[in-house]
Every structure is written in C-alpha cells, then in structure tokens.
Amino acid sequence: MTSGRINTFPELMAAARSLKKPRMAVAAAGEDTVIASVAHATREALITPVLVGVADDIRRIGAQHGLDTGALDIIDVANPVEACAAAVRLVHEGDAELVMKGLVSTKEFIRAILHQEFGMRRGRPLSHVAAIESPDQSRFILMTDSGINIRPRFNRKIAILHNALFVAKVLGFAVPKVAVLAAVEKVELPAMPATLDAELLRRMGESGKFGDCIIDGPMSMDNVLDSHTAEIKGRTSPVTGKADIIIVPDIETGNAMYKTIRYLARREIAGFVVGATAPVIVTSRSDSAITKLYSIALGVLASRYQSSAKPTSPR
C-alpha cells in the first residue's frame, strides 16, 4: 500500500491524509485529550468520527476544541461500558472501519472487542504494537507488547510477532529486522525462560516460518539499540543497532519501556491493537493528544491496508 518506508511522524500523517477517510467510532468519547485528538484528526481529514458517550459532554468539550459536533454523528450513551458495546457494534455491523478507546478502562474496552455476539473477533490473539522513534529520530521502531498480553507463552509470542510484522508491512518495511528482547544474550534456564523463547523464535525465523524478515535473539537492549556496544560484546548481527521490531518478554517490560520513552525521553508514540477485524486504537488515559492523533493516523493506514490485502495468519 505504501510507496516506500514511512520513517517519521510527519510522513505517517501525510500517508494517512492521502487515503480515503474511514469512519472511526470512539467509545466513551467525552474526554478532553480524546476530543482534542479527534478534532485534530478531523481537521487533518484523516477520519470521519462517530462519537459515542455522554452527548452533552461531547458537545461541550468539542466546542472548546473547535470541533463542529453539529455535523457529526453523536450517539448518546451515558454508561462507559455500554458506550464500548455501541462503538464496537458499529464496526461489527460495517458502520465504522476502526474504533478508539476513550475515557474507559482498557479491560472493559477489550471485553467489548472480544464479545461473542457483536465483537471484533478474528480467530487470532490481540496484541498492542507501538511505533517509537529510533534514538537518532531517523526511523520508526515497533515495540510489542506493552498493553494486552501479560506474560505470554511461546505460542502467544509467535502470534505477537506475526501481528508486529503486519504493522511493519503497513509502514513499508521491506525486510523487517526483529530483536527478541531478554536481559542476556544466551539461553539461561531455568532462571530466564524468555531467553529460550527468543532462541526458538530466532530459529523459526531462520527456517522461514515468518516470511521475509531477520530475527535475532535473545538480545539485551544495549545490543538492540547500539551496534558499537554489540561489537564490544562480540555480538554481530544485521539486527544489532538496526532493529525494526522489538519483542519484549512480558507486559511489565513493555509498559515500562513505553512510559520511559513517553515521560523520560519526552518522545511521542503511535500505537494500536492488532489482531481484531479492524484496527483498535488503545492509548493510555494519560497519553497526550498528539500521541492519540498519531495513533489514529497509524490506525487509518492499517485499516486501509487490512481492507486491501489479506493478512498473514499465525502458523
């Protein structure tokens, strides 16, 4: 779908603007940064929003951000859990092409996504994929999973990697370089079972199980981000210092990475949940409006890619 690799947030925005606007349902939309990001995304012609929540709050906050709510579809639902169900049902019934979480817990939102009757199940596991900037801010690195899978077993990590490779395709990565993160660079059992998972994923990559990509692991974070450090340690690989995808061992690692990048490094992030029938925009309630905007833009790209190409199923 992309004409080349997307490396920066301005390029991401430009690519999303070039596409036909999808309808995006927003669950429990009456929150300041959510409305701010929706207003910005609407002005940028990224989406046509459908706002689900307390209508009076949506109109009041929308006016503060210059959003013409009179021209939008607003569905008045007071209860946040019911708002999630209503927003997800819109996607289920084909009335929206992606969905975004507003002022509601991730647990309740994902519960609606997975609902047997009206949800967005696709027969594959969900995982969160975040696009972060490389240390020199020259390219995107994808990091997964910081928000859905708590302590994934090996088979779930296979699905998590497949989901990340899908996002890499959306962004135009030709041959993604995948680093499977651990604290050390060799298998250490029984103390560090994540190291064995990393080794097995690397072997699967070498055998072609994941298609056209390069996988290395276990790798510590310094080797992932800095090739000079890797050389000092005697670790040479096409992935060292050049990783396109980082697979973290558990949610604690991923969540700490996400928030360290966001609050200590002061970098913006884009991210969404992959594996459902449509992109699911899940950001932290404390994320900035611009992080939410970039996440919408990434979701728009994924929505168009997903509708035009049949994704690879986990093996």
FIZA-249912 format. One record per residue: residue in one letter; x, y, z negated of N, C-alpha, C in turn. Coordinates in steps of 0.001 Angstrom, whole numbers, plus 500000, padded with zeros to 6 digits. Each point is the difference from the previous one (the first is absolute). Layout:
% residues N
AXYZXYZXYZ/...
END
This chain:
% residues 315
M500816498802500000499184501198500000500852501250500000/T501097500008499221500871501158499952500970499968501165/S500417501196500469500940500069501110501435499868499524/G500239500050498725501323499868499413499865499941498501/R501098499817499329499959499884498546499638501332499348/I499108499949499039499620501171499215500901500036498769/N500740501083499833501023500067498961499731501017498902/T499115500956500239499804501087499040498505500259499804/F499679500715498937498599500334499754499429500928501080/P500750500987500504499455500777501116499697499137501225/E500863499026500296499732499091501116498773499141499733/L499836499574498747498821499224499616498728500813500222/M500013501256499563498840500863500175499695500220501478/A501034500245500802499797500239501425499408498771500684/A500486498820499631499484498764500599498536499789499626/A499643500262498747498605499831499572499086501011500677/R500492501227500180499185501037500652499707499661501460/S500871499217500612499850499698501430498929498950500267/L499466499385498944499048498905500156498563500485499827/K499066499205500491498586500278499770499714499924498497/K499245500968499491499735500072498562499116498837499547/P500444499214499014499120498985499424499139500598498886/R498897499337499702499193500366498830500620499347498763/M500257500802498991500600499500498766499037500193498831/A499596498917499368499146500062498822500860500223498767/V499581500913499134500745500308498773499118499672498810/A500454499077499156499233499556498840500287500877498784/A498942500449499331500145500882498834500845501213500382/A499511500724501000500801501040500665500103501309499225/G499212500184498953499951501293499331501161500278499059/E501200500099500550501213500277499215500871500957500786/D500703500887499317500652501126500649501036499583501047/T500984499149499629501046499664500976499467499123501129/V498982499200499703499386499190501047499338500902501036/I499179500941499527499326500927500915501021500871500725/A501055500423499296501041500813500642500640499242501161/S500302498724499790500620499202501061499014499743501135/V498741499757499661498975499790501024499806501277500818/A499966501157499312499851501283500704501169500229500950/H501219499719499525501188500180500837499959499043501196/A499640498732499734499940499007501070498921500358501019/T498919500615499539498930500417500914500463501160500866/R500690500961499382500519501136500776501050499556501009/E500748498962499643501026499477500903499407499095501083/A498665499814499960499293499156500975500461498553499941/L500293499518498777500402498607499824498803499083499846/I498944500485499321498882499148499612498681500758500090/T498917499228499995498668500515499697499599499375498669/P499977500762498902499747499403498687498525499735499734/V499763498930499250498683499713499431500217499935498490/L499468500962499270500319500171498583498909499379499136/V500402499069499150499065499276499147500308500337498547/G499012500497499273500200500364498603498940500984499554/V500306500763498967499067500998499484499974501169500984/A498887500143500691499921500959501107500282501430499550/D499480500396498831500223501370499527501480500261499757/D500699499016499415501437500148499757500764500078501322/I499621499163500947500678499990501299499849501344500687/R498791500552499980499768501294500663500741501129499281/R499987499962498672500678501054499236501504499977500245/I500602498822499882501450499891500192500354500239501469/G499144499522500896500244500213501419500057501472500352/A499093500802499405499995501441500255501301500645499544/Q500561499507498894501260500537499483501153499743500960/H499881498971500818501080499638500930499641500315501446/G498961500781500199499639500410501349499436498894500866/L499429498977499369499429498878500732498526500277500269/D499624499966501258498609500258500383499172498741499747/T499557499819498764499263498790499637498635499931500673/G499480501156500431498712499996500687500042499263501316/A501196499859500581500143499319501290500408498541499839/L500102499539498737500485498641499750498901499110499442/D500219498700500125499115499029499362500406499861498538/I499071500258499101500224499830498565498938499044499478/I500436498962499322499089499018499415500041500175498492/D498905500386499422499924500344498579499877498735499154/V501088499631499328500036498828499120500722500411498727/A499302500002498887500573500521498757501000499042499362/N499698498698500028500845499013499330501212499662500869/P501235500116499474501198499739500820500069498586500557/V499559498998499219500023498616500483499033499841501172/E498823500597499873499024499942501099500492500793501210/A500754501070499746500576500775501107501008499155500781/C500779499178499289500944499095500670499247499029500901/A498933499431499461499214499038500775499421500659501248/A499490501210499853499396500701501132501033500328501067/A501188500441499572501054500349500958500497498766500739/V500218498911499272500487498765500622498950499426500949/R498738500116499617498924499493500855499988500720501357/L500353501275500004500062500743501263500990499361500964/V501158499584499476500998499330500842499487498624500417/H499431499286499048499481498657500263498965500011501124/E499189501045500036498921500090500987500409500737501269/G501276500401500085500501500636501203499737501488500101/D499592500627498886499726501430499992501205500835499580/A501108499358499661501261500683499694501132499050500364/E501174500572500265501130499202500481501147499895499004/L499942500739498932500915499832498872499328500581498771/V500545499671498837499375500408498740501080500488499058/M499643500978499148500963500594499075499447500005498580/K500857499752499050499640500043498582500044501433499487/G498950500396499292499974501295499349500211499862498505/L499159500666499217500161500011498542499323498779499384/V500661498868500142499507498726499478501220499110499813/S499910499039499112501150499133499749500267499112501220/T501276499683500197500372499113501099499329498644499851/K499873499528498767499375498696499748498576499966500532/E499209501024499700498611500029500459499924500167501512/F500900500796500540500008500229501446500330498709500750/I501042499301499573500399498759500660498929498929499816/R499311500015498873498905499049499792498937500158501093/A499719501250500365499036500240501081500559499525501339/I501290500241500234500631499559501251499852498480500163/L500100499270498888499995498536500038498615499402499796/H498970500821499956498648499502499741499579498997501079/Q499415498892499572499649498935500937498944500427501009/E499058500844499572498874500348500866500310501134500965/F500546501111499475500152501193500837501444500497500078/G500934499196499542501379500467499909500761499945501317/M501326500052499882500876500107501167501013498854500027/R499555498820499542500884498840499996500375499598501425/R501209499458500109500486499606501314500676498632499965/G499946499361498849500632498700499875501494500065499799/R500515501164499607501430500118499731500184500869498751/P501099499823499270500212500788498788500189501486500299/L499612500830499043500226501435500081501348500350499387/S500619501048500500501208500542499369500122501472500356/H500671500746499141500204501428500236501358500195500663/V500009500799501061501249500325500705500180501513499956/A501144500445499488500302501427499903501104500355500987/A499854501145500655501047500535500874500724501105499245/I501282499796499746500812500972499272501128500480500908/E500597501112499653501098500538500792501321499349499605/S500850499760500978501352499512499720500770501065499222/P501103499624499357500749500996499210500375501255500784/D500304499877501301500348501185500798498785500604500701/Q498820499464499706498728500509500538499929499944501527/S500716499025500585500028499882501455499032498954500539/R499454499170499121499148498913500464499134499492498847/F498981499233500355499147499378498994500556498643499573/I499811499699498722500204498659499455498666499579499395/L499562498792500301498766499480499416500324499229498734/M499189500199498974500198499304498726498691499327499596/T500087498754499568498814499238499641500365498933498967/D499185499746498983498668500478499769499993500695498643/S499521501231499973500030500762498750498631500158499354/G498944499385500580498686500317499463498977498897499924/I500231498843500605498952498977500050500421498700499329/N501104499411500456500413498669499528500925500133498794/I499586499463498889500711500227498738501318499226499952/R499918498708500121501209499164499973499834498924501069/P500184500367501258499645499084501090500873498764500055/R499343498865500220500725498763500253500562500024501422/F500777498996500328500713500014501278499051500110501194/N498916499203500005499076500046501135499370501379500157/R499740500684498896499461501352500081501052500970500551/K501261499783499679501053500860500552500105499844501512/I499717498810500506499973499810501449498938500907500621/A498812500021499385498917500852500502500341501480499859/I500626500362498892500420501389499777500968500439501093/L500919499124500365500959500326501062499299500134501348/H499065499100500301499235500126501242499266501344500057/N499399500398498893499280501278499969500943501170500250/A501182499947499401500976501077500204500479500051501448/L500171498843500613500421499962501398498921500586500911/F498738499833499624498910500633500752500152501521499966/V500270500564498827500163501451499891501235500453500770/A501053499179499975501195500334500782499665500102501492/K499141499110500487499572500075501399499213501282500254/V499133500361499059499212501233500133500921501206500175/L501107500011499266500943501119500044501035499866501116/G499933498934500770500879499861501146501379499446499702/F500174499297498878501291499379499709500210498843500973/A501077500003500748500225498977501024500354498644499378/V501063499962499227500417498775499307500203500372498529/P498964499907499188500105500453498605501056499215499218/K500763500747499192500999499396499121499400499948498595/V499897498806499458499282499767498752500978499632498891/A499933500725498891500791499677498810499069499457498927/V500318498810499511499208499405498913500746500282498703/L499397500831499171500684500582498845500116499028498827/A501146500075499332500233499284498746501065500778499229/A500312499543498798501005500696499196501420499594500385/V500132498837500613501316499482500382499918499471501425/E501190499669500577500063499623501407500115498500500225/K499795499206498980500049498551500180498893499357499172/V499689498766500335498928499297499289500438499707498572/E499165500420499068500259499790498572498767499355499379/L500067498687499805498884499270499398500450499358498699/P499089499930499011498585500388500032499741501456499607/A501068500760499719499817501334499421499308500966500955/M500289499912501284499481500977500960499343499292501169/P498761499540499847499339499265501087499804500842501265/A499962501324499866499852500858501187501171499831500957/T501159499617499496501155499813500883499803498812500929/L499350498940499502499724498842500850498955500363501062/D498965500738499610499007500457500980500670500787501117/A500935500877499620500697500815500988500820499135500951/E500688499027499451500804499101500825499121499227500975/L498848499531499531499107499234500869499384500880501091/L499663501241499667499493500914501025501070500279501054/R501242500147499543501100500215500949500120498818500954/R499931498794499473500115498810500851498816499904500966/M498814500340499534498834499999500886500177501012501132/G500570501161499653500262501002501022500980499502501040/E501053499327499549500996499464500928499406498955500936/S498993499273499516499377498956500823498921500554500922/G499732501294499921499030500617500893498571499997499511/K499766499644498745498634499904499480499285501351499960/F500749501100499951499388501326499917500113500780501306/G500433499345501059500108500690501270501274500819500103/D499923501091500748501188500789500337500346500970498879/C500742499533499022500457500833498880501251499361499419/I500701500742499142501193499505499313499736500089498506/I500147498891499302499715499955498567501266499636499245/D500276500715498922501122499659499135499554500067498546/G500562499152499192499702499963498590500600498755499365/P500138499998498690499652501114499099500998501157500141/M499465501221499852500830501201500089499665500932498845/S501028500562499376499775501016498978499799501349500677/M499416500946499283499585501250500619501166500812500554/D501164499957499349501125500775500535500428499480501370/N499950498673500192500328499440501302498939500344501045/V498760500090499562498910500330500909500178501407500564/L500411500942499141500005501411500370501346500530500466/D501083499307499673501319500566500290500930498934500565/S500364500129501272500839498991500645501427500014499449/H500496501172499580501354500072499450500090499193498707/T498993500121499140499964499210498773499974498508500326/A499221499632501004499909498600500392501356499479500478/E500734500832500740501325499589500474500947499772498829/I499945500889498999500849499838498808499706498672499316/K498725499608499982499588498758499352500184498784500908/G500477500243501227500189498890500918498727499502500636/R498954500852499992498715499604500586499836500705501341/T500130499269501080499830500591501323498787499367500672/S499174500846500563498759499542500608499435501148500814/P499248499727501062499336501085500732498999500761499138/V499611499418498863498977500606499149500601500973498992/T501224499766499543500578500830498945500095501453500440/G499411500861499212500005501428500285499075500419501121/K499328499039500631499160500310501161498634499330499909/A499568499642498813498735499271499850498815500840500478/D499107499351500723498741500622500408498861499632499059/I500114498835499370498970499500499091500683499476498748/I499479500389498841500478499471498722498865499211499362/I500237498723499736499032499150499315500413499916498539/V499187500533499107500346499983498578499498498702499368/P500603499577498885499620498713499410498674500002499262/D499579501162499482498763500039499220499479501432499937/I498808500157499438499360501310500001500720500989499083/E500622499511498920500729500917499122501137500685500751/T500744499220500769501091500570500794499464500983501038/G498983499584500729499445500851501045499382501273499455/N499257499883498903499362501174499416501035500979499463/A501052499472499369501059500870499485500729500699501152/M500274499273501087500635500606501171499136501119500568/Y498728499710500182499065500969500591499995501292499185/K499868499866498692499855501194499165501337500713499776/T501101499257500039501311500644499919500242500859501233/I499673499444501171500149500761501254499100501231499969/R498792499813499518499014501087500021500344501112499010/Y500414499629498777500134501007498943501439500393499688/L500953499086500178501391500340499724500680500534501260/A499821499299501102500591500463501264499156501086500673/R498741500171499550499102501039500545499760499802501493/R499847498764500415499701499692501400498525499656500146/E499439500322501154498647499590500304500016498572500540/I498846499347499934499872498599500384498686499838500760/A499971499076500932498738499596500623499804498518499726/G498759499586499812499789498585499747498541499602500112/F499785498715500260498639499480500013500042498498499769/V498818499428499770499885498564499759499717499301501325/V500774498956500261499934499234501245499405498626499701/G499326499434501003499484498646499868498494499913500060/A499317501148499902498546500032500119499614500187501465/T498709500065500281499538500159501368500283501395500551/A500347500941499123500349501366500398500958500554498952/P500766501038500349500912500588499015499257500524498772/V500632499809498849499427500398498716500971500980499345/I499612501271499920500883501030499447499854500010498485/V501052499538499321500002499950498531501198500795499518/T499755501157499434501069500803499417499750500137498503/S501048500353499281499857500226498567499178501263499759/R499232499992498923499207501190499671500894501211499753/S501275499757499679500921501111499751500804500389501237/D499818499289501119500725500356501223499563501368500503/S500922500671500683499696501330500529499054499915501193/A499394501139500333499125500062501172500770499689501272/I501289500382500067500773499761501222500338498512500145/T500279499307498884500188498549500053498730499322500486/K498856500465499507498720499454500465499798500290501487/L500372501193500446499870500348501420500859499082500863/Y501256499820499618500888499126500775499486498556499999/S499415499581498895499436498650499927498824499857500953/I499172501046500101498898499987500965500549499881501421/A501041500782500310500582499961501342500524498602500332/L500660499359499043500499498643500226498838499032500185/G498935500184499212498821499155500153499333500174501347/V499986501225500523499429500258501322500781499240501070/L501326500064499950500824499255500956499724498506499912/A499942499485498780499768498563499816498619499595500494/S499011500870499786498640499712500449499955499838501512/R500648500921500715499998499932501458500810498806500501/Y501120499717499341500812498843500383499215498716499759/Q499346499916498847499267498801499622498838499738500949/S499398501060500523498864499831500903500444499676501432/S501276500250500303500478499776501369500900498790500147/A500402499394498868500896498847500065499625499016498911/K500011498749500339499695498965499021501194499774499113/P499920500293498676501149499841499116500419498540499857/T501267499835499691500521498659499749499491499491498665/S499514498772499969499511499416498756501145499351499242/P499943500017498644501033499314499224500061498524500357/R501213499459500009500166498588500379500177499154498760/
END
